[in-house]
Amino acid sequence: MPRAVKGVLVECDPSIKALILSIDSKSHNIVLADLDDEHLLIDVPMLEHVKRQLDSQLAENTFKPAELDDIQRK
């Protein structure tokens, strides 16, 4: 018999989806269902954790103008 699962439907581009799946691969308790290329069902209590982790990863990979100054000085 089918069982209802409470979750949050997340719509995102494939690159963000890959990051979320990467975060989930460490704990296996975030993604409830991988629906298609742009949709995931995420466990409600884990949503804030996913947001923090995404912000952290995106901040690491974002170009900062100060880095350009360091490169130009060399």
C-alpha positions as CSV (number, residue, x, y, z in Angstrom):
1,M,0.0,0.0,0.0
2,P,1.4,3.5,-0.9
3,R,2.6,5.6,2.0
4,A,2.4,9.4,2.1
5,V,5.6,11.3,2.8
6,K,5.7,14.9,3.9
7,G,8.3,16.9,2.1
8,V,9.2,20.1,0.3
9,L,9.1,20.2,-3.5
10,V,12.3,22.0,-4.7
11,E,12.6,23.3,-8.2
12,C,16.2,24.1,-9.3
13,D,18.5,23.9,-12.2
14,P,20.5,20.8,-12.8
15,S,23.7,22.2,-11.3
16,I,22.1,23.1,-8.0
17,K,20.4,19.7,-8.0
18,A,23.8,18.1,-8.3
19,L,25.0,20.1,-5.3
20,I,22.0,19.0,-3.2
21,L,22.5,15.4,-4.2
22,S,26.1,15.7,-3.2
23,I,25.1,17.1,0.2
24,D,22.6,14.2,0.6
25,S,25.3,11.6,-0.3
26,K,27.0,12.4,3.0
27,S,24.0,11.8,5.2
28,H,21.3,10.1,3.1
29,N,18.5,11.7,5.0
30,I,17.8,14.8,3.0
31,V,16.4,13.8,-0.4
32,L,13.2,11.8,-0.2
33,A,12.7,11.5,-4.0
34,D,14.6,12.5,-7.1
35,L,11.7,13.3,-9.4
36,D,13.2,14.6,-12.6
37,D,16.0,16.9,-13.9
38,E,14.8,19.9,-12.0
39,H,12.7,18.7,-9.1
40,L,13.6,17.0,-5.7
41,L,11.4,16.2,-2.7
42,I,13.3,17.2,0.4
43,D,12.6,16.3,4.0
44,V,11.0,19.3,5.7
45,P,13.3,19.6,8.8
46,M,16.4,19.4,6.5
47,L,15.5,22.3,4.3
48,E,17.4,24.9,6.4
49,H,20.4,22.7,6.5
50,V,20.4,22.3,2.7
51,K,20.1,26.1,2.3
52,R,23.1,26.7,4.6
53,Q,25.2,24.1,2.9
54,L,24.3,25.5,-0.5
55,D,25.2,29.0,0.6
56,S,28.5,27.8,1.9
57,Q,29.4,25.9,-1.2
58,L,28.3,28.7,-3.6
59,A,30.3,31.2,-1.5
60,E,33.5,29.1,-1.9
61,N,33.0,28.9,-5.7
62,T,32.0,32.5,-6.3
63,F,34.5,35.0,-7.8
64,K,35.5,37.7,-5.4
65,P,36.8,41.1,-6.7
66,A,39.6,41.0,-4.1
67,E,41.0,37.9,-5.8
68,L,41.3,39.9,-9.0
69,D,43.4,42.5,-7.2
70,D,45.7,39.8,-5.9
71,I,46.1,38.4,-9.4
72,Q,46.8,41.8,-11.0
73,R,49.5,42.6,-8.4
74,K,51.5,39.5,-9.4
